[in-house]
Amino acid sequence: MDDKRKLKTEMSREDMTKLLDIFNSFDNAVDTIIECLDVDLSTLRDLRSKAHDMQHLLNFRSPVDEDSGHPNHWRPKVLNDAPNAWFYERDDE
């Protein structure tokens, strides 16, 4: 199996620390939203940043559009070993 498509089953302590930081950010944001019944832009910015960090940490991929072959970045991410997981391929190779 291609290394890009291998599921990550073990995590280093450094990766677990990053994942814990992401979890704590999500948890804190949810607490803030519940307590205030509102959300501020800095909380949304932090959630977006942590979602991006988690995507890269766990190698979640955008699904490929079946018709065009282009990535659908707006759709829910898929595991990197999914048959419809998108990977960038250079045209000049």
C-alpha positions, -999 to +999 in steps of 0.1 A: +000+000+000+012+035-009+026+053+022+003+083+015-027+059+019-016+041+050-038+046+080-020+060+110-025+035+139+001+046+163+010+082+175+041+096+188+039+115+221+044+148+201+014+139+179-007+130+209+002+163+225-010+181+193-042+161+193-048+169+229-043+206+222-068+204+194-093+186+217-089+212+244-095+240+219-127+224+207-138+216+242-131+252+254-150+266+224-180+245+230-180+255+267-178+292+257-206+289+232-228+271+257-221+296+285-226+327+263-251+313+239-230+331+213-197+327+195-171+353+187-149+355+157-117+346+176-134+313+187-144+305+151-109+313+139-094+290+165-118+262+156-110+265+119-072+265+127-075+235+149-097+216+124-069+223+098-043+211+123-063+179+129-067+173+091-030+174+086-021+155+117-043+126+107-039+130+069-077+134+062-082+140+025-108+158+004-130+134-017-126+133-054-155+143-077-164+112-096-172+131-128-144+157-130-116+140-109-111+173-091-111+175-053-143+186-034-126+206-006-160+217+008-173+181+013-166+161+045-131+147+045-124+110+041-097+087+054-065+087+033-070+051+023-105+056+009-108+049-028-121+084-034-094+102-014-078+130-034-040+134-038-022+161-057-004+147-088+019+168-109+011+169-146+047+174-157+060+141-145 
